[in-house]
Amino acid sequence: MNASLLHENVTLLEGRLAELAATGRTTTYGALVRDLDLRIGDLTAALEDLMEADAAANRPLRAALCEGRLAGGLPARGFFVKAASLGFDTSAPSSFVANQRAALFNAAAQD
């Protein structure tokens, strides 16, 4: 994907994730694909870009607001692989996601 298209997708995604955080909700990858009119590969690339930016800025991972269809309310496996590659301890996936989501919801409530 070219850089300008990735930037556009990230911008759309940031807005949608900010709305979710402000209302204390999560969403599925499928819903994001439909809502933002993206392909799953483009969504994945944008989410990974956001994860890198969040980690570099020492912010909670906004991608934690996503749920895999068969993941029991947690993000898909790729989220944990990427988070681990960024230095996060994902050995307790449910707790890791719960903490990330709580930090996102709290930060949104402060704004």
Biopython code that builds the backbone (N, CA, C, O; Angstrom):
import numpy as np
from Bio.PDB.StructureBuilder import StructureBuilder

atoms = [
    (1, "MET", "N", (0.852, -1.165, 0.000)),
    (1, "MET", "CA", (0.000, 0.000, 0.000)),
    (1, "MET", "C", (0.902, 1.233, 0.000)),
    (1, "MET", "O", (1.913, 1.282, 0.699)),
    (2, "ASN", "N", (0.510, 2.227, -0.802)),
    (2, "ASN", "CA", (1.347, 3.421, -0.846)),
    (2, "ASN", "C", (1.178, 4.242, 0.425)),
    (2, "ASN", "O", (0.202, 4.095, 1.160)),
    (3, "ALA", "N", (2.156, 5.110, 0.661)),
    (3, "ALA", "CA", (2.200, 5.860, 1.921)),
    (3, "ALA", "C", (1.007, 6.788, 2.103)),
    (3, "ALA", "O", (0.497, 6.913, 3.216)),
    (4, "SER", "N", (0.549, 7.442, 1.036)),
    (4, "SER", "CA", (-0.568, 8.374, 1.205)),
    (4, "SER", "C", (-1.868, 7.639, 1.493)),
    (4, "SER", "O", (-2.699, 8.127, 2.259)),
    (5, "LEU", "N", (-2.053, 6.465, 0.884)),
    (5, "LEU", "CA", (-3.251, 5.676, 1.166)),
    (5, "LEU", "C", (-3.212, 5.144, 2.597)),
    (5, "LEU", "O", (-4.232, 5.137, 3.286)),
    (6, "LEU", "N", (-2.042, 4.702, 3.043)),
    (6, "LEU", "CA", (-1.917, 4.243, 4.425)),
    (6, "LEU", "C", (-2.235, 5.392, 5.380)),
    (6, "LEU", "O", (-2.958, 5.202, 6.358)),
    (7, "HIS", "N", (-1.704, 6.575, 5.107)),
    (7, "HIS", "CA", (-1.969, 7.742, 5.963)),
    (7, "HIS", "C", (-3.464, 8.059, 6.006)),
    (7, "HIS", "O", (-4.005, 8.347, 7.074)),
    (8, "GLU", "N", (-4.126, 8.008, 4.866)),
    (8, "GLU", "CA", (-5.571, 8.272, 4.810)),
    (8, "GLU", "C", (-6.343, 7.247, 5.633)),
    (8, "GLU", "O", (-7.255, 7.599, 6.381)),
    (9, "ASN", "N", (-5.973, 5.979, 5.491)),
    (9, "ASN", "CA", (-6.644, 4.919, 6.252)),
    (9, "ASN", "C", (-6.410, 5.074, 7.746)),
    (9, "ASN", "O", (-7.319, 4.864, 8.548)),
    (10, "VAL", "N", (-5.189, 5.442, 8.119)),
    (10, "VAL", "CA", (-4.872, 5.632, 9.536)),
    (10, "VAL", "C", (-5.704, 6.786, 10.097)),
    (10, "VAL", "O", (-6.218, 6.699, 11.213)),
    (11, "THR", "N", (-5.834, 7.854, 9.331)),
    (11, "THR", "CA", (-6.620, 9.008, 9.784)),
    (11, "THR", "C", (-8.076, 8.620, 10.013)),
    (11, "THR", "O", (-8.661, 8.983, 11.034)),
    (12, "LEU", "N", (-8.668, 7.885, 9.070)),
    (12, "LEU", "CA", (-10.045, 7.408, 9.238)),
    (12, "LEU", "C", (-10.161, 6.515, 10.467)),
    (12, "LEU", "O", (-11.088, 6.646, 11.267)),
    (13, "LEU", "N", (-9.213, 5.616, 10.597)),
    (13, "LEU", "CA", (-9.223, 4.668, 11.703)),
    (13, "LEU", "C", (-9.062, 5.379, 13.049)),
    (13, "LEU", "O", (-9.734, 5.027, 14.019)),
    (14, "GLU", "N", (-8.185, 6.365, 13.110)),
    (14, "GLU", "CA", (-7.992, 7.105, 14.357)),
    (14, "GLU", "C", (-9.299, 7.746, 14.821)),
    (14, "GLU", "O", (-9.631, 7.705, 16.006)),
    (15, "GLY", "N", (-10.027, 8.328, 13.894)),
    (15, "GLY", "CA", (-11.295, 8.948, 14.245)),
    (15, "GLY", "C", (-12.291, 7.943, 14.786)),
    (15, "GLY", "O", (-12.960, 8.197, 15.788)),
    (16, "ARG", "N", (-12.389, 6.805, 14.126)),
    (16, "ARG", "CA", (-13.343, 5.776, 14.560)),
    (16, "ARG", "C", (-12.961, 5.208, 15.920)),
    (16, "ARG", "O", (-13.828, 4.999, 16.768)),
    (17, "LEU", "N", (-11.674, 4.955, 16.138)),
    (17, "LEU", "CA", (-11.226, 4.420, 17.420)),
    (17, "LEU", "C", (-11.407, 5.450, 18.537)),
    (17, "LEU", "O", (-11.703, 5.077, 19.673)),
    (18, "ALA", "N", (-11.235, 6.727, 18.236)),
    (18, "ALA", "CA", (-11.469, 7.776, 19.230)),
    (18, "ALA", "C", (-12.940, 7.799, 19.646)),
    (18, "ALA", "O", (-13.251, 7.968, 20.825)),
    (19, "GLU", "N", (-13.841, 7.629, 18.682)),
    (19, "GLU", "CA", (-15.274, 7.561, 19.000)),
    (19, "GLU", "C", (-15.572, 6.378, 19.917)),
    (19, "GLU", "O", (-16.319, 6.501, 20.888)),
    (20, "LEU", "N", (-14.982, 5.242, 19.597)),
    (20, "LEU", "CA", (-15.205, 4.050, 20.418)),
    (20, "LEU", "C", (-14.690, 4.257, 21.838)),
    (20, "LEU", "O", (-15.378, 3.928, 22.804)),
    (21, "ALA", "N", (-13.486, 4.800, 21.965)),
    (21, "ALA", "CA", (-12.905, 5.018, 23.288)),
    (21, "ALA", "C", (-13.768, 5.986, 24.098)),
    (21, "ALA", "O", (-13.972, 5.796, 25.297)),
    (22, "ALA", "N", (-14.269, 7.019, 23.434)),
    (22, "ALA", "CA", (-15.081, 8.032, 24.129)),
    (22, "ALA", "C", (-16.394, 7.461, 24.644)),
    (22, "ALA", "O", (-16.955, 7.960, 25.620)),
    (23, "THR", "N", (-16.883, 6.413, 23.984)),
    (23, "THR", "CA", (-18.149, 5.803, 24.398)),
    (23, "THR", "C", (-17.943, 4.486, 25.144)),
    (23, "THR", "O", (-18.910, 3.805, 25.485)),
    (24, "GLY", "N", (-16.674, 4.126, 25.400)),
    (24, "GLY", "CA", (-16.381, 2.914, 26.159)),
    (24, "GLY", "C", (-16.760, 1.631, 25.442)),
    (24, "GLY", "O", (-17.157, 0.652, 26.074)),
    (25, "ARG", "N", (-16.636, 1.636, 24.117)),
    (25, "ARG", "CA", (-17.030, 0.456, 23.339)),
    (25, "ARG", "C", (-15.854, -0.111, 22.553)),
    (25, "ARG", "O", (-14.827, 0.540, 22.362)),
    (26, "THR", "N", (-16.045, -1.343, 22.109)),
    (26, "THR", "CA", (-15.107, -2.001, 21.200)),
    (26, "THR", "C", (-15.862, -2.324, 19.914)),
    (26, "THR", "O", (-17.070, -2.108, 19.818)),
    (27, "THR", "N", (-15.138, -2.841, 18.935)),
    (27, "THR", "CA", (-15.768, -3.210, 17.670)),
    (27, "THR", "C", (-15.028, -4.377, 17.058)),
    (27, "THR", "O", (-13.912, -4.700, 17.465)),
    (28, "THR", "N", (-15.647, -5.007, 16.082)),
    (28, "THR", "CA", (-14.996, -6.108, 15.377)),
    (28, "THR", "C", (-14.222, -5.562, 14.172)),
    (28, "THR", "O", (-14.488, -4.465, 13.680)),
    (29, "TYR", "N", (-13.276, -6.351, 13.726)),
    (29, "TYR", "CA", (-12.534, -5.981, 12.522)),
    (29, "TYR", "C", (-13.495, -5.873, 11.337)),
    (29, "TYR", "O", (-13.373, -4.968, 10.511)),
    (30, "GLY", "N", (-14.438, -6.790, 11.262)),
    (30, "GLY", "CA", (-15.408, -6.769, 10.172)),
    (30, "GLY", "C", (-16.225, -5.494, 10.148)),
    (30, "GLY", "O", (-16.485, -4.941, 9.079)),
    (31, "ALA", "N", (-16.633, -5.023, 11.313)),
    (31, "ALA", "CA", (-17.403, -3.772, 11.380)),
    (31, "ALA", "C", (-16.548, -2.595, 10.919)),
    (31, "ALA", "O", (-17.041, -1.710, 10.220)),
    (32, "LEU", "N", (-15.283, -2.578, 11.300)),
    (32, "LEU", "CA", (-14.405, -1.499, 10.856)),
    (32, "LEU", "C", (-14.207, -1.535, 9.345)),
    (32, "LEU", "O", (-14.216, -0.494, 8.688)),
    (33, "VAL", "N", (-14.030, -2.721, 8.803)),
    (33, "VAL", "CA", (-13.881, -2.859, 7.347)),
    (33, "VAL", "C", (-15.102, -2.279, 6.646)),
    (33, "VAL", "O", (-14.976, -1.532, 5.676)),
    (34, "ARG", "N", (-16.274, -2.625, 7.140)),
    (34, "ARG", "CA", (-17.515, -2.114, 6.529)),
    (34, "ARG", "C", (-17.674, -0.613, 6.756)),
    (34, "ARG", "O", (-17.956, 0.129, 5.816)),
    (35, "ASP", "N", (-17.494, -0.160, 8.001)),
    (35, "ASP", "CA", (-17.696, 1.250, 8.341)),
    (35, "ASP", "C", (-16.745, 2.181, 7.595)),
    (35, "ASP", "O", (-17.134, 3.273, 7.180)),
    (36, "LEU", "N", (-15.508, 1.748, 7.428)),
    (36, "LEU", "CA", (-14.486, 2.602, 6.826)),
    (36, "LEU", "C", (-14.238, 2.279, 5.357)),
    (36, "LEU", "O", (-13.405, 2.912, 4.707)),
    (37, "ASP", "N", (-14.959, 1.299, 4.841)),
    (37, "ASP", "CA", (-14.827, 0.886, 3.441)),
    (37, "ASP", "C", (-13.374, 0.538, 3.098)),
    (37, "ASP", "O", (-12.798, 1.057, 2.142)),
    (38, "LEU", "N", (-12.807, -0.353, 3.908)),
    (38, "LEU", "CA", (-11.434, -0.801, 3.716)),
    (38, "LEU", "C", (-11.398, -2.290, 3.424)),
    (38, "LEU", "O", (-12.356, -3.014, 3.695)),
    (39, "ARG", "N", (-10.300, -2.729, 2.878)),
    (39, "ARG", "CA", (-10.039, -4.163, 2.783)),
    (39, "ARG", "C", (-9.361, -4.577, 4.079)),
    (39, "ARG", "O", (-8.720, -3.759, 4.739)),
    (40, "ILE", "N", (-9.501, -5.831, 4.439)),
    (40, "ILE", "CA", (-8.942, -6.300, 5.713)),
    (40, "ILE", "C", (-7.428, -6.093, 5.763)),
    (40, "ILE", "O", (-6.889, -5.753, 6.816)),
    (41, "GLY", "N", (-6.745, -6.290, 4.654)),
    (41, "GLY", "CA", (-5.296, -6.074, 4.628)),
    (41, "GLY", "C", (-4.928, -4.620, 4.877)),
    (41, "GLY", "O", (-3.940, -4.329, 5.550)),
    (42, "ASP", "N", (-5.726, -3.708, 4.331)),
    (42, "ASP", "CA", (-5.488, -2.282, 4.555)),
    (42, "ASP", "C", (-5.772, -1.907, 6.007)),
    (42, "ASP", "O", (-5.051, -1.103, 6.598)),
    (43, "LEU", "N", (-6.822, -2.492, 6.577)),
    (43, "LEU", "CA", (-7.132, -2.248, 7.984)),
    (43, "LEU", "C", (-6.000, -2.748, 8.864)),
    (43, "LEU", "O", (-5.573, -2.055, 9.788)),
    (44, "THR", "N", (-5.520, -3.934, 8.585)),
    (44, "THR", "CA", (-4.430, -4.510, 9.370)),
    (44, "THR", "C", (-3.189, -3.629, 9.312)),
    (44, "THR", "O", (-2.556, -3.378, 10.337)),
    (45, "ALA", "N", (-2.841, -3.159, 8.117)),
    (45, "ALA", "CA", (-1.671, -2.289, 7.968)),
    (45, "ALA", "C", (-1.861, -1.001, 8.767)),
    (45, "ALA", "O", (-0.929, -0.542, 9.428)),
    (46, "ALA", "N", (-3.042, -0.423, 8.714)),
    (46, "ALA", "CA", (-3.317, 0.816, 9.446)),
    (46, "ALA", "C", (-3.261, 0.580, 10.953)),
    (46, "ALA", "O", (-2.723, 1.406, 11.690)),
    (47, "LEU", "N", (-3.815, -0.544, 11.415)),
    (47, "LEU", "CA", (-3.773, -0.865, 12.843)),
    (47, "LEU", "C", (-2.341, -1.048, 13.322)),
    (47, "LEU", "O", (-1.983, -0.575, 14.401)),
    (48, "GLU", "N", (-1.524, -1.727, 12.535)),
    (48, "GLU", "CA", (-0.129, -1.934, 12.924)),
    (48, "GLU", "C", (0.620, -0.612, 12.955)),
    (48, "GLU", "O", (1.461, -0.395, 13.828)),
    (49, "ASP", "N", (0.322, 0.278, 12.008)),
    (49, "ASP", "CA", (0.932, 1.603, 11.998)),
    (49, "ASP", "C", (0.559, 2.363, 13.273)),
    (49, "ASP", "O", (1.413, 2.992, 13.898)),
    (50, "LEU", "N", (-0.718, 2.300, 13.656)),
    (50, "LEU", "CA", (-1.165, 2.948, 14.886)),
    (50, "LEU", "C", (-0.493, 2.345, 16.121)),
    (50, "LEU", "O", (-0.125, 3.065, 17.049)),
    (51, "MET", "N", (-0.340, 1.029, 16.124)),
    (51, "MET", "CA", (0.306, 0.376, 17.258)),
    (51, "MET", "C", (1.738, 0.871, 17.412)),
    (51, "MET", "O", (2.194, 1.120, 18.528)),
    (52, "GLU", "N", (2.442, 1.012, 16.308)),
    (52, "GLU", "CA", (3.816, 1.508, 16.355)),
    (52, "GLU", "C", (3.848, 2.938, 16.884)),
    (52, "GLU", "O", (4.689, 3.272, 17.719)),
    (53, "ALA", "N", (2.939, 3.784, 16.407)),
    (53, "ALA", "CA", (2.873, 5.179, 16.862)),
    (53, "ALA", "C", (2.519, 5.248, 18.347)),
    (53, "ALA", "O", (3.112, 6.027, 19.094)),
    (54, "ASP", "N", (1.549, 4.431, 18.773)),
    (54, "ASP", "CA", (1.147, 4.425, 20.180)),
    (54, "ASP", "C", (2.298, 3.986, 21.075)),
    (54, "ASP", "O", (2.557, 4.603, 22.109)),
    (55, "ALA", "N", (2.982, 2.930, 20.680)),
    (55, "ALA", "CA", (4.099, 2.428, 21.484)),
    (55, "ALA", "C", (5.212, 3.476, 21.562)),
    (55, "ALA", "O", (5.780, 3.695, 22.632)),
    (56, "ALA", "N", (5.524, 4.121, 20.444)),
    (56, "ALA", "CA", (6.586, 5.133, 20.416)),
    (56, "ALA", "C", (6.233, 6.326, 21.302)),
    (56, "ALA", "O", (7.119, 6.955, 21.882)),
    (57, "ALA", "N", (4.933, 6.638, 21.407)),
    (57, "ALA", "CA", (4.477, 7.777, 22.222)),
    (57, "ALA", "C", (4.109, 7.363, 23.643)),
    (57, "ALA", "O", (3.618, 8.177, 24.425)),
    (58, "ASN", "N", (4.348, 6.093, 23.974)),
    (58, "ASN", "CA", (4.028, 5.564, 25.307)),
    (58, "ASN", "C", (2.545, 5.746, 25.648)),
    (58, "ASN", "O", (2.190, 6.088, 26.776)),
    (59, "ARG", "N", (1.688, 5.508, 24.645)),
    (59, "ARG", "CA", (0.233, 5.576, 24.832)),
    (59, "ARG", "C", (-0.332, 4.162, 24.815)),
    (59, "ARG", "O", (0.312, 3.243, 24.308)),
    (60, "PRO", "N", (-1.535, 3.981, 25.367)),
    (60, "PRO", "CA", (-2.183, 2.663, 25.254)),
    (60, "PRO", "C", (-2.458, 2.355, 23.788)),
    (60, "PRO", "O", (-2.647, 3.261, 22.977)),
    (61, "LEU", "N", (-2.477, 1.089, 23.464)),
    (61, "LEU", "CA", (-2.661, 0.647, 22.080)),
    (61, "LEU", "C", (-4.125, 0.733, 21.668)),
    (61, "LEU", "O", (-4.961, -0.028, 22.155)),
    (62, "ARG", "N", (-4.426, 1.654, 20.777)),
    (62, "ARG", "CA", (-5.803, 1.847, 20.323)),
    (62, "ARG", "C", (-6.351, 0.619, 19.604)),
    (62, "ARG", "O", (-7.563, 0.406, 19.579)),
    (63, "ALA", "N", (-5.484, -0.177, 19.029)),
    (63, "ALA", "CA", (-5.916, -1.396, 18.350)),
    (63, "ALA", "C", (-6.542, -2.398, 19.318)),
    (63, "ALA", "O", (-7.199, -3.347, 18.888)),
    (64, "ALA", "N", (-6.345, -2.195, 20.616)),
    (64, "ALA", "CA", (-6.954, -3.074, 21.616)),
    (64, "ALA", "C", (-8.475, -2.960, 21.621)),
    (64, "ALA", "O", (-9.155, -3.791, 22.222)),
    (65, "LEU", "N", (-9.011, -1.945, 20.959)),
    (65, "LEU", "CA", (-10.463, -1.775, 20.891)),
    (65, "LEU", "C", (-11.102, -2.695, 19.854)),
    (65, "LEU", "O", (-12.325, -2.717, 19.715)),
    (66, "CYS", "N", (-10.291, -3.446, 19.133)),
    (66, "CYS", "CA", (-10.800, -4.376, 18.114)),
    (66, "CYS", "C", (-10.997, -5.767, 18.703)),
    (66, "CYS", "O", (-10.282, -6.198, 19.607)),
    (67, "GLU", "N", (-11.982, -6.441, 18.161)),
    (67, "GLU", "CA", (-12.280, -7.818, 18.576)),
    (67, "GLU", "C", (-12.254, -8.734, 17.360)),
    (67, "GLU", "O", (-12.815, -8.420, 16.311)),
    (68, "GLY", "N", (-11.594, -9.864, 17.525)),
    (68, "GLY", "CA", (-11.630, -10.890, 16.494)),
    (68, "GLY", "C", (-12.959, -11.625, 16.548)),
    (68, "GLY", "O", (-13.544, -11.795, 17.618)),
    (69, "ARG", "N", (-13.419, -12.050, 15.410)),
    (69, "ARG", "CA", (-14.730, -12.703, 15.331)),
    (69, "ARG", "C", (-14.811, -13.938, 16.217)),
    (69, "ARG", "O", (-15.851, -14.208, 16.817)),
    (70, "LEU", "N", (-13.733, -14.677, 16.299)),
    (70, "LEU", "CA", (-13.731, -15.914, 17.092)),
    (70, "LEU", "C", (-12.752, -15.833, 18.263)),
    (70, "LEU", "O", (-12.237, -16.855, 18.717)),
    (71, "ALA", "N", (-12.498, -14.623, 18.747)),
    (71, "ALA", "CA", (-11.482, -14.432, 19.777)),
    (71, "ALA", "C", (-12.051, -14.158, 21.160)),
    (71, "ALA", "O", (-11.315, -13.728, 22.048)),
    (72, "GLY", "N", (-13.329, -14.394, 21.364)),
    (72, "GLY", "CA", (-13.916, -14.218, 22.684)),
    (72, "GLY", "C", (-13.809, -12.804, 23.230)),
    (72, "GLY", "O", (-13.574, -12.614, 24.424)),
    (73, "GLY", "N", (-13.979, -11.819, 22.371)),
    (73, "GLY", "CA", (-13.924, -10.425, 22.793)),
    (73, "GLY", "C", (-12.540, -9.809, 22.771)),
    (73, "GLY", "O", (-12.394, -8.612, 23.022)),
    (74, "LEU", "N", (-11.532, -10.596, 22.479)),
    (74, "LEU", "CA", (-10.160, -10.097, 22.398)),
    (74, "LEU", "C", (-9.795, -9.782, 20.951)),
    (74, "LEU", "O", (-10.454, -10.250, 20.023)),
    (75, "PRO", "N", (-8.743, -8.989, 20.762)),
    (75, "PRO", "CA", (-8.257, -8.784, 19.398)),
    (75, "PRO", "C", (-7.744, -10.101, 18.800)),
    (75, "PRO", "O", (-7.541, -11.087, 19.507)),
    (76, "ALA", "N", (-7.546, -10.085, 17.511)),
    (76, "ALA", "CA", (-7.025, -11.264, 16.807)),
    (76, "ALA", "C", (-5.565, -11.521, 17.196)),
    (76, "ALA", "O", (-4.899, -10.661, 17.772)),
    (77, "ARG", "N", (-5.098, -12.699, 16.873)),
    (77, "ARG", "CA", (-3.749, -13.138, 17.233)),
    (77, "ARG", "C", (-2.679, -12.151, 16.776)),
    (77, "ARG", "O", (-1.709, -11.912, 17.496)),
    (78, "GLY", "N", (-2.846, -11.576, 15.586)),
    (78, "GLY", "CA", (-1.850, -10.655, 15.056)),
    (78, "GLY", "C", (-1.608, -9.446, 15.959)),
    (78, "GLY", "O", (-0.500, -8.913, 16.007)),
    (79, "PHE", "N", (-2.637, -9.021, 16.665)),
    (79, "PHE", "CA", (-2.494, -7.914, 17.615)),
    (79, "PHE", "C", (-1.449, -8.263, 18.670)),
    (79, "PHE", "O", (-0.581, -7.449, 18.985)),
    (80, "PHE", "N", (-1.533, -9.466, 19.208)),
    (80, "PHE", "CA", (-0.623, -9.878, 20.266)),
    (80, "PHE", "C", (0.793, -10.085, 19.739)),
    (80, "PHE", "O", (1.767, -9.783, 20.429)),
    (81, "VAL", "N", (0.905, -10.597, 18.527)),
    (81, "VAL", "CA", (2.222, -10.765, 17.905)),
    (81, "VAL", "C", (2.883, -9.403, 17.730)),
    (81, "VAL", "O", (4.056, -9.225, 18.061)),
    (82, "LYS", "N", (2.127, -8.450, 17.211)),
    (82, "LYS", "CA", (2.673, -7.100, 16.997)),
    (82, "LYS", "C", (2.996, -6.435, 18.329)),
    (82, "LYS", "O", (4.058, -5.829, 18.475)),
    (83, "ALA", "N", (2.094, -6.540, 19.301)),
    (83, "ALA", "CA", (2.342, -5.933, 20.610)),
    (83, "ALA", "C", (3.615, -6.505, 21.239)),
    (83, "ALA", "O", (4.422, -5.757, 21.791)),
    (84, "ALA", "N", (3.796, -7.811, 21.158)),
    (84, "ALA", "CA", (4.992, -8.438, 21.714)),
    (84, "ALA", "C", (6.242, -7.939, 20.991)),
    (84, "ALA", "O", (7.277, -7.714, 21.618)),
    (85, "SER", "N", (6.146, -7.764, 19.665)),
    (85, "SER", "CA", (7.305, -7.279, 18.909)),
    (85, "SER", "C", (7.651, -5.838, 19.283)),
    (85, "SER", "O", (8.778, -5.392, 19.071)),
    (86, "LEU", "N", (6.686, -5.114, 19.837)),
    (86, "LEU", "CA", (6.906, -3.737, 20.278)),
    (86, "LEU", "C", (7.357, -3.667, 21.738)),
    (86, "LEU", "O", (7.552, -2.579, 22.281)),
    (87, "GLY", "N", (7.522, -4.829, 22.368)),
    (87, "GLY", "CA", (8.054, -4.882, 23.724)),
    (87, "GLY", "C", (7.033, -5.033, 24.834)),
    (87, "GLY", "O", (7.389, -4.984, 26.012)),
    (88, "PHE", "N", (5.768, -5.217, 24.478)),
    (88, "PHE", "CA", (4.733, -5.402, 25.495)),
    (88, "PHE", "C", (4.710, -6.845, 25.965)),
    (88, "PHE", "O", (4.978, -7.762, 25.189)),
    (89, "ASP", "N", (4.391, -7.043, 27.237)),
    (89, "ASP", "CA", (4.229, -8.383, 27.793)),
    (89, "ASP", "C", (2.785, -8.807, 27.560)),
    (89, "ASP", "O", (1.867, -8.291, 28.198)),
    (90, "THR", "N", (2.591, -9.736, 26.655)),
    (90, "THR", "CA", (1.250, -10.215, 26.310)),
    (90, "THR", "C", (1.000, -11.620, 26.837)),
    (90, "THR", "O", (0.121, -12.325, 26.340)),
    (91, "SER", "N", (1.770, -12.030, 27.842)),
    (91, "SER", "CA", (1.658, -13.402, 28.349)),
    (91, "SER", "C", (0.310, -13.685, 29.012)),
    (91, "SER", "O", (-0.094, -14.844, 29.109)),
    (92, "ALA", "N", (-0.384, -12.655, 29.464)),
    (92, "ALA", "CA", (-1.743, -12.791, 30.009)),
    (92, "ALA", "C", (-2.654, -11.949, 29.111)),
    (92, "ALA", "O", (-2.984, -10.812, 29.447)),
    (93, "PRO", "N", (-3.058, -12.514, 27.966)),
    (93, "PRO", "CA", (-3.770, -11.731, 26.945)),
    (93, "PRO", "C", (-5.004, -10.983, 27.447)),
    (93, "PRO", "O", (-5.182, -9.809, 27.120)),
    (94, "SER", "N", (-5.845, -11.627, 28.221)),
    (94, "SER", "CA", (-7.069, -10.973, 28.698)),
    (94, "SER", "C", (-6.752, -9.771, 29.576)),
    (94, "SER", "O", (-7.361, -8.712, 29.426)),
    (95, "SER", "N", (-5.806, -9.930, 30.487)),
    (95, "SER", "CA", (-5.413, -8.833, 31.374)),
    (95, "SER", "C", (-4.746, -7.709, 30.596)),
    (95, "SER", "O", (-5.002, -6.531, 30.845)),
    (96, "PHE", "N", (-3.889, -8.083, 29.650)),
    (96, "PHE", "CA", (-3.214, -7.073, 28.835)),
    (96, "PHE", "C", (-4.243, -6.218, 28.097)),
    (96, "PHE", "O", (-4.159, -4.990, 28.120)),
    (97, "VAL", "N", (-5.205, -6.856, 27.446)),
    (97, "VAL", "CA", (-6.224, -6.124, 26.693)),
    (97, "VAL", "C", (-7.108, -5.306, 27.629)),
    (97, "VAL", "O", (-7.425, -4.155, 27.331)),
    (98, "ALA", "N", (-7.504, -5.885, 28.748)),
    (98, "ALA", "CA", (-8.337, -5.153, 29.713)),
    (98, "ALA", "C", (-7.628, -3.886, 30.193)),
    (98, "ALA", "O", (-8.252, -2.833, 30.319)),
    (99, "ASN", "N", (-6.332, -3.988, 30.460)),
    (99, "ASN", "CA", (-5.570, -2.823, 30.910)),
    (99, "ASN", "C", (-5.444, -1.775, 29.814)),
    (99, "ASN", "O", (-5.560, -0.578, 30.074)),
    (100, "GLN", "N", (-5.205, -2.231, 28.589)),
    (100, "GLN", "CA", (-5.106, -1.289, 27.465)),
    (100, "GLN", "C", (-6.434, -0.569, 27.256)),
    (100, "GLN", "O", (-6.470, 0.649, 27.081)),
    (101, "ARG", "N", (-7.513, -1.328, 27.277)),
    (101, "ARG", "CA", (-8.841, -0.723, 27.081)),
    (101, "ARG", "C", (-9.190, 0.242, 28.194)),
    (101, "ARG", "O", (-9.718, 1.322, 27.929)),
    (102, "ALA", "N", (-8.908, -0.123, 29.431)),
    (102, "ALA", "CA", (-9.209, 0.768, 30.565)),
    (102, "ALA", "C", (-8.441, 2.073, 30.430)),
    (102, "ALA", "O", (-8.982, 3.146, 30.696)),
    (103, "ALA", "N", (-7.169, 1.981, 30.012)),
    (103, "ALA", "CA", (-6.363, 3.193, 29.834)),
    (103, "ALA", "C", (-6.926, 4.060, 28.703)),
    (103, "ALA", "O", (-6.941, 5.286, 28.803)),
    (104, "LEU", "N", (-7.386, 3.420, 27.635)),
    (104, "LEU", "CA", (-7.995, 4.168, 26.524)),
    (104, "LEU", "C", (-9.275, 4.859, 26.951)),
    (104, "LEU", "O", (-9.486, 6.030, 26.637)),
    (105, "PHE", "N", (-10.133, 4.140, 27.665)),
    (105, "PHE", "CA", (-11.398, 4.704, 28.121)),
    (105, "PHE", "C", (-11.154, 5.856, 29.100)),
    (105, "PHE", "O", (-11.825, 6.886, 29.034)),
    (106, "ASN", "N", (-10.193, 5.676, 30.006)),
    (106, "ASN", "CA", (-9.869, 6.735, 30.971)),
    (106, "ASN", "C", (-9.304, 7.968, 30.283)),
    (106, "ASN", "O", (-9.664, 9.095, 30.623)),
    (107, "ALA", "N", (-8.420, 7.754, 29.317)),
    (107, "ALA", "CA", (-7.834, 8.893, 28.591)),
    (107, "ALA", "C", (-8.907, 9.649, 27.823)),
    (107, "ALA", "O", (-8.888, 10.879, 27.779)),
    (108, "ALA", "N", (-9.846, 8.922, 27.216)),
    (108, "ALA", "CA", (-10.924, 9.575, 26.464)),
    (108, "ALA", "C", (-11.833, 10.370, 27.400)),
    (108, "ALA", "O", (-12.350, 11.423, 27.027)),
    (109, "ALA", "N", (-12.024, 9.865, 28.606)),
    (109, "ALA", "CA", (-12.877, 10.567, 29.571)),
    (109, "ALA", "C", (-12.217, 11.856, 30.058)),
    (109, "ALA", "O", (-12.909, 12.785, 30.472)),
    (110, "GLN", "N", (-10.889, 11.918, 30.011)),
    (110, "GLN", "CA", (-10.140, 13.113, 30.438)),
    (110, "GLN", "C", (-10.202, 14.225, 29.393)),
    (110, "GLN", "O", (-10.024, 15.400, 29.713)),
    (111, "ASP", "N", (-10.454, 13.843, 28.150)),
    (111, "ASP", "CA", (-10.473, 14.847, 27.053)),
    (111, "ASP", "C", (-11.720, 15.662, 27.019)),
    (111, "ASP", "O", (-11.866, 16.531, 26.160)),
]
sb = StructureBuilder()
sb.init_structure("model")
sb.init_model(0)
sb.init_chain("A")
sb.init_seg("    ")
for serial, (resi, resn, name, xyz) in enumerate(atoms, 1):
    if name == "N":
        sb.init_residue(resn, " ", resi, " ")
    sb.init_atom(name, np.array(xyz, "f"), 0.0, 1.0, " ", f" {name:<3s}", serial, name[0])
structure = sb.get_structure()
